Amino acid sequence: MVLPLPAFAHHGSSGQFDTSTTVELSGTITRIRLVNPHAYVYFDSTDENGEVVNLRCELQSGSLLKRNGWTTDMFEIGSEISITGAPDRTDPTTCYMSQITFENGVVASRHSTFDDSGTIEPEQRQTERDDGTPNIDGNWAMVREEGAPPGSGGRSEVLLTEAGTAAVEGATADDNPRYQCEATNIVMDWWFDQMVNTIEQGDDQITMTYGFMDLERTIYLDGTEMPADYAPSRAGFATGEWDDDTLVVTTTDFDEGWINAPMGGPEGAGVRPPRGDEDAGDRPARPEGARGGPPSPAKNSPELVVTERFTLNDDGTVLTREYTFEDPAYLQAPISGSDKVTLTSDAYEPYDCDDLTEERSE
């Protein structure tokens, strides 16, 4: 039932799975759940003692799989599957799927697409609105190049103040809002799991609805001031203006949340100490070709200010965002980075989070 193989590399799994080990599993499909944040396929397998054991393997998020052409019909109940993946660190009946072979011989990875990419052709896109501003209305999703890590690019180092360090002391994966089906922040959630985001662009305001956790933002373009009774939130209060062809958005009045939520990991892999003003030359060099693990946890205080600058490419199909986190209470220095999303014809779907991670322990 389980056969150790050479280790394989992948991105996107948390410390729940032992990615240094690879297993092969096979059996008869009993159930499929294409839900968010992670879909699962369930199947019966016979162990070395001849006992039937129900196993399950985590797939990509249900929304992303359906966007890529995966359907429940592919997982016909009673049909045979074989899966290569990583074992759960604590639950021997759970794995992280890397490759799946269906009974009809089709072999797919967790990133396989069963139809076209859904990207709108440039000639179908009106790049400018009647008022002369760039047209950012539509549905957008991050396109992850094969072999590339998930997320944004070029983000600067996180340097915590003493208060910022104290705020994350003792943080564990249980504090991660994603595991409670809650939003994390307006930057990470924009590209997380490659969900489809939708933008509704008007003259006076822009509404952004995130495909991940259904986070909704309103960006006021008409000088609307924040109400006196405004309650701080994960989305914050956002105002924007067009600077030539760049949309500049300033967001304030966040509740205390996470810039980097704790991911968990092997025993002993706790919160790394924050880097202060010590000479970078004192830090050991990372071995050539080595990849970093999950980022150290970092919270934001209610003093957080996020500035975003959105620009379109020439054919109006790629929306680039440059962003900066400034938080004098928890951050020694601003954090800056960038990301890109691509126009898509795929529909926005409510996230409908139903986290199955702890299902086996209930």
Disulfide bonds with the S-S distance in Angstrom:
Cys57-Cys95 1.92
Cys181-Cys353 2.09
